[in-house]
Every structure is written in structure tokens, then in C-alpha cells.
Amino acid sequence: MTDLPYIHRVSLDDVPAHGLAVTLVPDEAQRAALARFVDIPAVHSLTADLRISPVGAGAHVTGRLKAQ
């Protein structure tokens, strides 16, 4: 498997029944790694606002991604 440039893990044990809001904002080095990974010149900004909800033995993730 290819090494991914940015990973944020959340244990299902940390997700309450009503869900969990998570905001991810990679730093400059992480954004540079993401840009190299998708072969683009740069990622100037990136924010992911996510909601993780438990579903059975897994989770459902919804959210909004904003990037420049």
C-alpha cells in the first residue's frame, strides 16, 4: 500500500453516541506532502470540518472540505 501523506486516526471508542465533530487543518509541511502526492504545484490552505457518527461496528463520516 502507498504511504499516504496525511492521516488522522480516530478510535471508534472515542466517538460518542451523538457523534463527534472534528476539524482538520494540515500544517505547511503536510500540505506540501499532499501536493506532491496528487502531483499539483501546491496546497496553500486546507480545512476539513467533519462529523463522525457511530453506525453499527463502524462509522459514518460527513463534512466539508475547503482548499486552495
mmCIF file as gemmi writes it, N, C-alpha and C atoms, coordinates in Angstrom:
data_model
loop_
_atom_site.group_PDB
_atom_site.id
_atom_site.type_symbol
_atom_site.label_atom_id
_atom_site.label_alt_id
_atom_site.label_comp_id
_atom_site.label_asym_id
_atom_site.label_entity_id
_atom_site.label_seq_id
_atom_site.pdbx_PDB_ins_code
_atom_site.Cartn_x
_atom_site.Cartn_y
_atom_site.Cartn_z
_atom_site.occupancy
_atom_site.B_iso_or_equiv
_atom_site.pdbx_formal_charge
_atom_site.auth_seq_id
_atom_site.auth_asym_id
_atom_site.pdbx_PDB_model_num
ATOM 1 N N . MET Axp A 1 ? 0.848 -1.194 0 1 0 ? 1 A 1
ATOM 2 C CA . MET Axp A 1 ? 0 0 0 1 0 ? 1 A 1
ATOM 3 C C . MET Axp A 1 ? 0.885 1.246 0 1 0 ? 1 A 1
ATOM 4 N N . THR Axp A 2 ? 0.457 2.247 -0.726 1 0 ? 2 A 1
ATOM 5 C CA . THR Axp A 2 ? 1.178 3.509 -0.791 1 0 ? 2 A 1
ATOM 6 C C . THR Axp A 2 ? 1.076 4.247 0.535 1 0 ? 2 A 1
ATOM 7 N N . ASP Axp A 3 ? 2.186 4.843 0.974 1 0 ? 3 A 1
ATOM 8 C CA . ASP Axp A 3 ? 2.152 5.658 2.184 1 0 ? 3 A 1
ATOM 9 C C . ASP Axp A 3 ? 1.409 6.951 1.887 1 0 ? 3 A 1
ATOM 10 N N . LEU Axp A 4 ? 0.396 7.218 2.671 1 0 ? 4 A 1
ATOM 11 C CA . LEU Axp A 4 ? -0.399 8.426 2.481 1 0 ? 4 A 1
ATOM 12 C C . LEU Axp A 4 ? 0.275 9.601 3.175 1 0 ? 4 A 1
ATOM 13 N N . PRO Axp A 5 ? 0.189 10.808 2.611 1 0 ? 5 A 1
ATOM 14 C CA . PRO Axp A 5 ? 0.903 11.954 3.172 1 0 ? 5 A 1
ATOM 15 C C . PRO Axp A 5 ? 0.249 12.569 4.406 1 0 ? 5 A 1
ATOM 16 N N . TYR Axp A 6 ? -1.007 12.239 4.676 1 0 ? 6 A 1
ATOM 17 C CA . TYR Axp A 6 ? -1.685 12.844 5.826 1 0 ? 6 A 1
ATOM 18 C C . TYR Axp A 6 ? -2.753 11.882 6.326 1 0 ? 6 A 1
ATOM 19 N N . ILE Axp A 7 ? -2.647 11.514 7.577 1 0 ? 7 A 1
ATOM 20 C CA . ILE Axp A 7 ? -3.611 10.597 8.179 1 0 ? 7 A 1
ATOM 21 C C . ILE Axp A 7 ? -4.009 11.147 9.546 1 0 ? 7 A 1
ATOM 22 N N . HIS Axp A 8 ? -5.279 11.108 9.829 1 0 ? 8 A 1
ATOM 23 C CA . HIS Axp A 8 ? -5.78 11.475 11.154 1 0 ? 8 A 1
ATOM 24 C C . HIS Axp A 8 ? -6.687 10.334 11.607 1 0 ? 8 A 1
ATOM 25 N N . ARG Axp A 9 ? -6.238 9.6 12.583 1 0 ? 9 A 1
ATOM 26 C CA . ARG Axp A 9 ? -7 8.437 13.06 1 0 ? 9 A 1
ATOM 27 C C . ARG Axp A 9 ? -7.841 8.821 14.266 1 0 ? 9 A 1
ATOM 28 N N . VAL Axp A 10 ? -9.048 8.281 14.3 1 0 ? 10 A 1
ATOM 29 C CA . VAL Axp A 10 ? -9.946 8.452 15.435 1 0 ? 10 A 1
ATOM 30 C C . VAL Axp A 10 ? -10.407 7.063 15.851 1 0 ? 10 A 1
ATOM 31 N N . SER Axp A 11 ? -10.202 6.722 17.097 1 0 ? 11 A 1
ATOM 32 C CA . SER Axp A 11 ? -10.675 5.435 17.602 1 0 ? 11 A 1
ATOM 33 C C . SER Axp A 11 ? -12.191 5.49 17.754 1 0 ? 11 A 1
ATOM 34 N N . LEU Axp A 12 ? -12.87 4.437 17.334 1 0 ? 12 A 1
ATOM 35 C CA . LEU Axp A 12 ? -14.323 4.398 17.496 1 0 ? 12 A 1
ATOM 36 C C . LEU Axp A 12 ? -14.715 4.476 18.964 1 0 ? 12 A 1
ATOM 37 N N . ASP Axp A 13 ? -13.822 4.068 19.853 1 0 ? 13 A 1
ATOM 38 C CA . ASP Axp A 13 ? -14.086 4.178 21.287 1 0 ? 13 A 1
ATOM 39 C C . ASP Axp A 13 ? -14.2 5.64 21.733 1 0 ? 13 A 1
ATOM 40 N N . ASP Axp A 14 ? -13.629 6.546 20.948 1 0 ? 14 A 1
ATOM 41 C CA . ASP Axp A 14 ? -13.66 7.978 21.278 1 0 ? 14 A 1
ATOM 42 C C . ASP Axp A 14 ? -14.84 8.717 20.657 1 0 ? 14 A 1
ATOM 43 N N . VAL Axp A 15 ? -15.675 7.998 19.9 1 0 ? 15 A 1
ATOM 44 C CA . VAL Axp A 15 ? -16.82 8.627 19.242 1 0 ? 15 A 1
ATOM 45 C C . VAL Axp A 15 ? -18.07 8.353 20.07 1 0 ? 15 A 1
ATOM 46 N N . PRO Axp A 16 ? -18.646 9.404 20.69 1 0 ? 16 A 1
ATOM 47 C CA . PRO Axp A 16 ? -19.851 9.202 21.499 1 0 ? 16 A 1
ATOM 48 C C . PRO Axp A 16 ? -21.071 8.884 20.631 1 0 ? 16 A 1
ATOM 49 N N . ALA Axp A 17 ? -22.11 8.395 21.245 1 0 ? 17 A 1
ATOM 50 C CA . ALA Axp A 17 ? -23.329 8.007 20.523 1 0 ? 17 A 1
ATOM 51 C C . ALA Axp A 17 ? -23.906 9.158 19.7 1 0 ? 17 A 1
ATOM 52 N N . HIS Axp A 18 ? -23.768 10.401 20.188 1 0 ? 18 A 1
ATOM 53 C CA . HIS Axp A 18 ? -24.314 11.561 19.464 1 0 ? 18 A 1
ATOM 54 C C . HIS Axp A 18 ? -23.366 12.07 18.374 1 0 ? 18 A 1
ATOM 55 N N . GLY Axp A 19 ? -22.195 11.446 18.22 1 0 ? 19 A 1
ATOM 56 C CA . GLY Axp A 19 ? -21.26 11.823 17.17 1 0 ? 19 A 1
ATOM 57 C C . GLY Axp A 19 ? -20.143 12.719 17.687 1 0 ? 19 A 1
ATOM 58 N N . LEU Axp A 20 ? -19.197 12.983 16.808 1 0 ? 20 A 1
ATOM 59 C CA . LEU Axp A 20 ? -18.011 13.757 17.158 1 0 ? 20 A 1
ATOM 60 C C . LEU Axp A 20 ? -17.683 14.715 16.021 1 0 ? 20 A 1
ATOM 61 N N . ALA Axp A 21 ? -17.52 15.988 16.345 1 0 ? 21 A 1
ATOM 62 C CA . ALA Axp A 21 ? -17.103 16.987 15.359 1 0 ? 21 A 1
ATOM 63 C C . ALA Axp A 21 ? -15.581 17.08 15.383 1 0 ? 21 A 1
ATOM 64 N N . VAL Axp A 22 ? -14.976 17.067 14.19 1 0 ? 22 A 1
ATOM 65 C CA . VAL Axp A 22 ? -13.526 17.126 14.063 1 0 ? 22 A 1
ATOM 66 C C . VAL Axp A 22 ? -13.178 18.143 12.988 1 0 ? 22 A 1
ATOM 67 N N . THR Axp A 23 ? -12.225 19.022 13.285 1 0 ? 23 A 1
ATOM 68 C CA . THR Axp A 23 ? -11.706 19.95 12.28 1 0 ? 23 A 1
ATOM 69 C C . THR Axp A 23 ? -10.236 19.628 12.063 1 0 ? 23 A 1
ATOM 70 N N . LEU Axp A 24 ? -9.877 19.388 10.812 1 0 ? 24 A 1
ATOM 71 C CA . LEU Axp A 24 ? -8.502 19.067 10.46 1 0 ? 24 A 1
ATOM 72 C C . LEU Axp A 24 ? -7.911 20.215 9.659 1 0 ? 24 A 1
ATOM 73 N N . VAL Axp A 25 ? -6.714 20.649 10.063 1 0 ? 25 A 1
ATOM 74 C CA . VAL Axp A 25 ? -6.014 21.723 9.36 1 0 ? 25 A 1
ATOM 75 C C . VAL Axp A 25 ? -4.543 21.316 9.254 1 0 ? 25 A 1
ATOM 76 N N . PRO Axp A 26 ? -4.153 20.683 8.139 1 0 ? 26 A 1
ATOM 77 C CA . PRO Axp A 26 ? -2.762 20.275 7.979 1 0 ? 26 A 1
ATOM 78 C C . PRO Axp A 26 ? -1.819 21.476 7.981 1 0 ? 26 A 1
ATOM 79 N N . ASP Axp A 27 ? -0.621 21.279 8.55 1 0 ? 27 A 1
ATOM 80 C CA . ASP Axp A 27 ? 0.366 22.358 8.559 1 0 ? 27 A 1
ATOM 81 C C . ASP Axp A 27 ? 1.045 22.461 7.189 1 0 ? 27 A 1
ATOM 82 N N . GLU Axp A 28 ? 1.965 23.393 7.063 1 0 ? 28 A 1
ATOM 83 C CA . GLU Axp A 28 ? 2.604 23.672 5.769 1 0 ? 28 A 1
ATOM 84 C C . GLU Axp A 28 ? 3.311 22.442 5.205 1 0 ? 28 A 1
ATOM 85 N N . ALA Axp A 29 ? 4.04 21.712 6.032 1 0 ? 29 A 1
ATOM 86 C CA . ALA Axp A 29 ? 4.755 20.523 5.561 1 0 ? 29 A 1
ATOM 87 C C . ALA Axp A 29 ? 3.777 19.439 5.108 1 0 ? 29 A 1
ATOM 88 N N . GLN Axp A 30 ? 2.707 19.273 5.831 1 0 ? 30 A 1
ATOM 89 C CA . GLN Axp A 30 ? 1.694 18.279 5.456 1 0 ? 30 A 1
ATOM 90 C C . GLN Axp A 30 ? 1.005 18.659 4.151 1 0 ? 30 A 1
ATOM 91 N N . ARG Axp A 31 ? 0.718 19.957 3.979 1 0 ? 31 A 1
ATOM 92 C CA . ARG Axp A 31 ? 0.106 20.407 2.725 1 0 ? 31 A 1
ATOM 93 C C . ARG Axp A 31 ? 1.056 20.21 1.547 1 0 ? 31 A 1
ATOM 94 N N . ALA Axp A 32 ? 2.338 20.439 1.757 1 0 ? 32 A 1
ATOM 95 C CA . ALA Axp A 32 ? 3.328 20.223 0.694 1 0 ? 32 A 1
ATOM 96 C C . ALA Axp A 32 ? 3.38 18.74 0.315 1 0 ? 32 A 1
ATOM 97 N N . ALA Axp A 33 ? 3.315 17.866 1.303 1 0 ? 33 A 1
ATOM 98 C CA . ALA Axp A 33 ? 3.315 16.426 1.036 1 0 ? 33 A 1
ATOM 99 C C . ALA Axp A 33 ? 2.053 16.019 0.268 1 0 ? 33 A 1
ATOM 100 N N . LEU Axp A 34 ? 0.916 16.605 0.63 1 0 ? 34 A 1
ATOM 101 C CA . LEU Axp A 34 ? -0.33 16.325 -0.098 1 0 ? 34 A 1
ATOM 102 C C . LEU Axp A 34 ? -0.225 16.774 -1.552 1 0 ? 34 A 1
ATOM 103 N N . ALA Axp A 35 ? 0.348 17.951 -1.779 1 0 ? 35 A 1
ATOM 104 C CA . ALA Axp A 35 ? 0.503 18.462 -3.148 1 0 ? 35 A 1
ATOM 105 C C . ALA Axp A 35 ? 1.384 17.527 -3.973 1 0 ? 35 A 1
ATOM 106 N N . ARG Axp A 36 ? 2.489 17.066 -3.398 1 0 ? 36 A 1
ATOM 107 C CA . ARG Axp A 36 ? 3.355 16.122 -4.113 1 0 ? 36 A 1
ATOM 108 C C . ARG Axp A 36 ? 2.602 14.825 -4.415 1 0 ? 36 A 1
ATOM 109 N N . PHE Axp A 37 ? 1.822 14.363 -3.462 1 0 ? 37 A 1
ATOM 110 C CA . PHE Axp A 37 ? 1.093 13.107 -3.601 1 0 ? 37 A 1
ATOM 111 C C . PHE Axp A 37 ? 0.101 13.14 -4.768 1 0 ? 37 A 1
ATOM 112 N N . VAL Axp A 38 ? -0.566 14.286 -4.958 1 0 ? 38 A 1
ATOM 113 C CA . VAL Axp A 38 ? -1.542 14.402 -6.051 1 0 ? 38 A 1
ATOM 114 C C . VAL Axp A 38 ? -0.97 15.123 -7.271 1 0 ? 38 A 1
ATOM 115 N N . ASP Axp A 39 ? 0.345 15.379 -7.227 1 0 ? 39 A 1
ATOM 116 C CA . ASP Axp A 39 ? 1.072 15.954 -8.354 1 0 ? 39 A 1
ATOM 117 C C . ASP Axp A 39 ? 0.496 17.289 -8.814 1 0 ? 39 A 1
ATOM 118 N N . ILE Axp A 40 ? 0.361 18.207 -7.85 1 0 ? 40 A 1
ATOM 119 C CA . ILE Axp A 40 ? -0.04 19.579 -8.155 1 0 ? 40 A 1
ATOM 120 C C . ILE Axp A 40 ? 1.014 20.52 -7.568 1 0 ? 40 A 1
ATOM 121 N N . PRO Axp A 41 ? 1.083 21.764 -8.041 1 0 ? 41 A 1
ATOM 122 C CA . PRO Axp A 41 ? 2.134 22.674 -7.575 1 0 ? 41 A 1
ATOM 123 C C . PRO Axp A 41 ? 2.095 22.959 -6.064 1 0 ? 41 A 1
ATOM 124 N N . ALA Axp A 42 ? 0.896 23.131 -5.493 1 0 ? 42 A 1
ATOM 125 C CA . ALA Axp A 42 ? 0.838 23.493 -4.076 1 0 ? 42 A 1
ATOM 126 C C . ALA Axp A 42 ? -0.576 23.339 -3.536 1 0 ? 42 A 1
ATOM 127 N N . VAL Axp A 43 ? -0.653 23.193 -2.234 1 0 ? 43 A 1
ATOM 128 C CA . VAL Axp A 43 ? -1.911 23.308 -1.491 1 0 ? 43 A 1
ATOM 129 C C . VAL Axp A 43 ? -1.67 24.444 -0.504 1 0 ? 43 A 1
ATOM 130 N N . HIS Axp A 44 ? -2.242 25.605 -0.773 1 0 ? 44 A 1
ATOM 131 C CA . HIS Axp A 44 ? -1.984 26.79 0.041 1 0 ? 44 A 1
ATOM 132 C C . HIS Axp A 44 ? -2.747 26.785 1.354 1 0 ? 44 A 1
ATOM 133 N N . SER Axp A 45 ? -3.927 26.209 1.343 1 0 ? 45 A 1
ATOM 134 C CA . SER Axp A 45 ? -4.719 26.098 2.57 1 0 ? 45 A 1
ATOM 135 C C . SER Axp A 45 ? -5.617 24.879 2.444 1 0 ? 45 A 1
ATOM 136 N N . LEU Axp A 46 ? -5.951 24.299 3.588 1 0 ? 46 A 1
ATOM 137 C CA . LEU Axp A 46 ? -6.825 23.134 3.59 1 0 ? 46 A 1
ATOM 138 C C . LEU Axp A 46 ? -7.47 23.015 4.961 1 0 ? 46 A 1
ATOM 139 N N . THR Axp A 47 ? -8.785 22.915 4.965 1 0 ? 47 A 1
ATOM 140 C CA . THR Axp A 47 ? -9.543 22.701 6.198 1 0 ? 47 A 1
ATOM 141 C C . THR Axp A 47 ? -10.624 21.671 5.912 1 0 ? 47 A 1
ATOM 142 N N . ALA Axp A 48 ? -10.742 20.714 6.814 1 0 ? 48 A 1
ATOM 143 C CA . ALA Axp A 48 ? -11.805 19.713 6.712 1 0 ? 48 A 1
ATOM 144 C C . ALA Axp A 48 ? -12.615 19.772 7.999 1 0 ? 48 A 1
ATOM 145 N N . ASP Axp A 49 ? -13.888 20.104 7.887 1 0 ? 49 A 1
ATOM 146 C CA . ASP Axp A 49 ? -14.814 20.092 9.024 1 0 ? 49 A 1
ATOM 147 C C . ASP Axp A 49 ? -15.66 18.831 8.882 1 0 ? 49 A 1
ATOM 148 N N . LEU Axp A 50 ? -15.483 17.894 9.802 1 0 ? 50 A 1
ATOM 149 C CA . LEU Axp A 50 ? -16.094 16.576 9.685 1 0 ? 50 A 1
ATOM 150 C C . LEU Axp A 50 ? -16.982 16.259 10.873 1 0 ? 50 A 1
ATOM 151 N N . ARG Axp A 51 ? -17.943 15.39 10.649 1 0 ? 51 A 1
ATOM 152 C CA . ARG Axp A 51 ? -18.794 14.851 11.71 1 0 ? 51 A 1
ATOM 153 C C . ARG Axp A 51 ? -18.726 13.34 11.603 1 0 ? 51 A 1
ATOM 154 N N . ILE Axp A 52 ? -18.277 12.695 12.661 1 0 ? 52 A 1
ATOM 155 C CA . ILE Axp A 52 ? -18.155 11.239 12.713 1 0 ? 52 A 1
ATOM 156 C C . ILE Axp A 52 ? -19.283 10.708 13.579 1 0 ? 52 A 1
ATOM 157 N N . SER Axp A 53 ? -20.096 9.812 13.015 1 0 ? 53 A 1
ATOM 158 C CA . SER Axp A 53 ? -21.226 9.232 13.74 1 0 ? 53 A 1
ATOM 159 C C . SER Axp A 53 ? -21.07 7.719 13.766 1 0 ? 53 A 1
ATOM 160 N N . PRO Axp A 54 ? -21.278 7.104 14.939 1 0 ? 54 A 1
ATOM 161 C CA . PRO Axp A 54 ? -21.17 5.649 15.004 1 0 ? 54 A 1
ATOM 162 C C . PRO Axp A 54 ? -22.323 4.983 14.258 1 0 ? 54 A 1
ATOM 163 N N . VAL Axp A 55 ? -21.994 3.919 13.52 1 0 ? 55 A 1
ATOM 164 C CA . VAL Axp A 55 ? -23 3.137 12.794 1 0 ? 55 A 1
ATOM 165 C C . VAL Axp A 55 ? -22.591 1.671 12.935 1 0 ? 55 A 1
ATOM 166 N N . GLY Axp A 56 ? -23.359 0.923 13.698 1 0 ? 56 A 1
ATOM 167 C CA . GLY Axp A 56 ? -23.016 -0.477 13.911 1 0 ? 56 A 1
ATOM 168 C C . GLY Axp A 56 ? -21.613 -0.601 14.474 1 0 ? 56 A 1
ATOM 169 N N . ALA Axp A 57 ? -20.783 -1.426 13.825 1 0 ? 57 A 1
ATOM 170 C CA . ALA Axp A 57 ? -19.403 -1.623 14.274 1 0 ? 57 A 1
ATOM 171 C C . ALA Axp A 57 ? -18.441 -0.639 13.603 1 0 ? 57 A 1
ATOM 172 N N . GLY Axp A 58 ? -18.986 0.334 12.855 1 0 ? 58 A 1
ATOM 173 C CA . GLY Axp A 58 ? -18.147 1.284 12.135 1 0 ? 58 A 1
ATOM 174 C C . GLY Axp A 58 ? -18.59 2.718 12.37 1 0 ? 58 A 1
ATOM 175 N N . ALA Axp A 59 ? -18.358 3.538 11.375 1 0 ? 59 A 1
ATOM 176 C CA . ALA Axp A 59 ? -18.691 4.955 11.495 1 0 ? 59 A 1
ATOM 177 C C . ALA Axp A 59 ? -19.105 5.513 10.145 1 0 ? 59 A 1
ATOM 178 N N . HIS Axp A 60 ? -19.854 6.596 10.194 1 0 ? 60 A 1
ATOM 179 C CA . HIS Axp A 60 ? -20.272 7.355 9.016 1 0 ? 60 A 1
ATOM 180 C C . HIS Axp A 60 ? -19.638 8.736 9.156 1 0 ? 60 A 1
ATOM 181 N N . VAL Axp A 61 ? -18.945 9.18 8.121 1 0 ? 61 A 1
ATOM 182 C CA . VAL Axp A 61 ? -18.267 10.477 8.171 1 0 ? 61 A 1
ATOM 183 C C . VAL Axp A 61 ? -18.865 11.382 7.102 1 0 ? 61 A 1
ATOM 184 N N . THR Axp A 62 ? -19.279 12.564 7.517 1 0 ? 62 A 1
ATOM 185 C CA . THR Axp A 62 ? -19.762 13.581 6.586 1 0 ? 62 A 1
ATOM 186 C C . THR Axp A 62 ? -18.983 14.854 6.868 1 0 ? 62 A 1
ATOM 187 N N . GLY Axp A 63 ? -18.992 15.772 5.924 1 0 ? 63 A 1
ATOM 188 C CA . GLY Axp A 63 ? -18.312 17.018 6.204 1 0 ? 63 A 1
ATOM 189 C C . GLY Axp A 63 ? -18.084 17.865 4.98 1 0 ? 63 A 1
ATOM 190 N N . ARG Axp A 64 ? -17.26 18.866 5.214 1 0 ? 64 A 1
ATOM 191 C CA . ARG Axp A 64 ? -16.954 19.848 4.185 1 0 ? 64 A 1
ATOM 192 C C . ARG Axp A 64 ? -15.448 20.037 4.12 1 0 ? 64 A 1
ATOM 193 N N . LEU Axp A 65 ? -14.933 20.068 2.908 1 0 ? 65 A 1
ATOM 194 C CA . LEU Axp A 65 ? -13.508 20.254 2.663 1 0 ? 65 A 1
ATOM 195 C C . LEU Axp A 65 ? -13.331 21.55 1.889 1 0 ? 65 A 1
ATOM 196 N N . LYS Axp A 66 ? -12.419 22.402 2.368 1 0 ? 66 A 1
ATOM 197 C CA . LYS Axp A 66 ? -12.138 23.662 1.682 1 0 ? 66 A 1
ATOM 198 C C . LYS Axp A 66 ? -10.633 23.749 1.463 1 0 ? 66 A 1
ATOM 199 N N . ALA Axp A 67 ? -10.231 23.977 0.218 1 0 ? 67 A 1
ATOM 200 C CA . ALA Axp A 67 ? -8.806 24.025 -0.104 1 0 ? 67 A 1
ATOM 201 C C . ALA Axp A 67 ? -8.522 25.071 -1.163 1 0 ? 67 A 1
ATOM 202 N N . GLN Axp A 68 ? -7.293 25.556 -1.145 1 0 ? 68 A 1
ATOM 203 C CA . GLN Axp A 68 ? -6.789 26.478 -2.175 1 0 ? 68 A 1
ATOM 204 C C . GLN Axp A 68 ? -5.469 25.947 -2.654 1 0 ? 68 A 1
